[in-house]
């Protein structure tokens, strides 16, 4: 019985540890949205809709973050998405662009925000 419990613990522990090379090429993209006055909820809802469109296209959905407090000059909404590599991100962007599905989404978002920025990061 002790051996069985020990084996279960070892197996669980091995799954919880990450490989040294895992994430070596991982890219994380943040899109930062600063909403126009009174438009935060619309920006948030529209970004969620955009993520659903990405899902329908078979692309990475990412996650949408909304600020809990309005203080300072931080963005109101952030879209975050992780890619296994720069090549994977480039392929995602290519497919999204070729689909044309984001043309109207981008246009509408432009009416809701006062500022947009993007950060692209490599995970160590």
Buried (B, 14 or more C-beta within 10 A) or exposed (E): EEEEEEEEEEEEEEEEEEEEEEBEBBBBBBBBBBBBEEBBEBBBBBBBBBBEBBEEBEBBBBEBBBBEEEEEEEBBBBBBBBBBEEEBBEEBEEBBEEBEBBEEBEEEBEEBBEEEEEEEEEEE
